[in-house]
């Protein structure tokens, strides 16, 4: 294979470039989706957040989110807390915007792996066709005793191009499936975080209203803070 790459470097260069790009995407996305984006101790984080919100310690809750600023879940929670004194519709709107931005970031670049897999396969087939064309041209101009050897070498070269293309495409597709699964898990965590933050703010409102004996319905206006 190394000999084939050296002798047909022009043909295989696009495949090698595709493989290099795929490798960079795989490494970056794997690190992000495994270590950078998921919230460690997800339930413990929200339990602590719930305790602070129910005590009406919103600034402390925001400070807790700032500790995990790099985590999408914490950023979602912070957006909801920063809008805690606004109307419900504005809180929900802010959460939806934050969720959309976080989800887009989580899924970014992963889809390129499927495209790279298809392109690498096509580059391999293109190299195969070029190899076969060159092989048949050489056979047509060669002496009868040399034709078999030239044809065999040409077909071997053509098949190596296909094999190299598939050698890039197959790992890229496997990595794509694995990373999409991780992306979906992180996205589900983000969606759940928005719901939990809204639920905590509703619980906070009802707890405050119950303590004051004021109202039974969650307001469409402001989530008031009673001092």
N, C-alpha and C positions, 0 to 999 in steps of 0.2 A: 504493500500500500504506500509506503514512503517513497519507493522508487516511482510508483505511478504518479504520486503528487508532484515529485520533482520534475518528472518528464512531461507532465501535462498541467503545469502550474497555472497557466492562463485559463484553462477550462475549469479547474477546481477552485480558483480563487474566490469566485462568488459564493461557493458552498462554504468555504472556510470562513469568510466574512460573516455569513449567516450564522454559522455555528458559534463564532466569537460573540456576536451580539446576543444570541440566545443564552449563552453561558453567563454573560453579565447580567441580563435580566433575571435569570434564575437565581443567581446569588443574591442580588439586591432584593428581590421580592421575597425570597425565603427568609432572609434576615428580618425584613420589615414585618412580614406576616407571622413570624414565629416569636420574635423577641420585642420588636418596637411597638407594634400596634395593640396586641392583646393586653387587657388589664389584668395584672396579677392580683390574686385574691379578690376577684370581682364581687363576690357576695359580701365579703368583709368590708370592702370599700363602700358599698351601698348601705350596709348596716350602720357604719360610722356616719355616713351622710344622713341617713334617716334620723339618727340620734340628734345630730346637730340641727337639722331642719325642724324637728318636732320641739326642740328647745328654743326655736326662733333665733338660732345663732347662725344667721345667713353668712355673715362675714367669715366666720370660722369654716363654714362649709365651702365657701369660695376658695379660701386659703388651702383647704384640703385638695380641691380640684387643681389648684396651681402647682401642688407638689407633683402631680402626675400630668403636667401640662402636655407632654408628648403623646399621651394616650388619647385616642379619639373619644373613648367613653367619658373621660374626665372633661374634655372640652365640651361635649354635649351637655353634661351635667352643669358645667359653669354657665353655659348660655341660658339654661333654664333658670338658674339661680339669679343671674344678673337681671332677669326680667320678672322676678317674683312679684314685684309690685305693679306690674302692668296688667292690662286686661287679658283674660284667658286666651282670646284669639291671637293676641300678639305673642304670648308665650308659645303657643302651639306653632305659630308661623316661624318664630325664631328657631324652635327645635327642628322643624322640617327643613329649614335652610341649612342648619348645622349638620343634620343627618345626611342630606344630599351631598354636601361638600366632603364630609368624612368618607362616605361610601364611594364617591368618585376617586378619592385619593387611595382608598384601599384596593380598588379594582384597576388602578392605572397600570399600564404597561403589561399586565399579565396576558391580555388578549393578543399581544404581538407574538407570543410564542406559537399560537395556532397558525398565524400568518407565516411566520418564519418556517414552520414545519412544512407547510404547503409549498412555499417558495424553494426551499432546499430540495424537496422532491422533484420539482420542475427543473431546477438547475441540474440535478443529477440526470434526468431524462434528456435534457438538452445536450449535456456532455456525452451521453450515450449515442445520440443521433449523430453528433459531430464525429465521434470515434468511428461509428459504422460507415459514415460517408467517406472519411479518410481511408478506412480500411479497404473498402471496395474500389476506391480510386487507385490505391496502391496495388491491389490484386490485378486490376485491369491492365496495368502497365508493367507488371512483373513477368518474369519467365515462368513457364508452367511448373517447374520443380520448386519454385519459391512461393507459389501462390498459397499453398496450404499453411505454411508457417506464418505468412503475412496475415492471412485471414484469421488464424487462431490468435495472433497477437492483437489484432485490431478488435476482435470480439472481447478478448480479455480486458483490454483497455476500456471499452465501452461499458462492460458490466461493472468494472471498478468505479466508474463515474456514478452509476445508479446506486451501488452499494454505499458510496460515500455520502450521497444525498440522503439515503435512508438512514445512514448512521447519524446524521444531524436531526432528521425529522422525527425519528422514533423517540429519542430522549426528550426532544422539545415537547412532543405531545404528551408524554408521561408527566413531565414537569408541569405542563399546563393544567392537566387534570388535578394534580396534587395541589397546586397553588390556587386553583379556582375553589377547591374544597376549603382550603384555609381562608380564602377571601370571603366565602359565603358565611363561614363561622364568625369571622370578625364583624361582618355586616349585620348578622343576626344579633350579635352582642351590642352593636351600636343602636339598632332599632329598639331593642329591649331597654337600653339605657334611657332613651328618650321617653318611653312609656313609663318607666319607673320614676323618672324625675317628675313628670307631670302628676303621677299618682302621689308622690310624696308632697308636692305642693298642695294638692287637693286635701290630703290628710291634715296638713298643717293648717289649712284654712278652717276645716271643720272642727279641729281640736280647739282652735282659737275662738270660733263662734260658739262652740258648746260651752266653753269656759265662761263666756260672756252672756250665754243664753240668748243669742241673737241670730235668728235665721236658720233655715234648714237646707236651703238649696245652694248648690255651688254657683257663684255669680257669673254672669256673662261679662261683668265689668271687672273692676280691679280686684286682685287678691290682696285684700287690705292687711296691713300690719297694725296690730293693736299694741299700744305701749302702756 
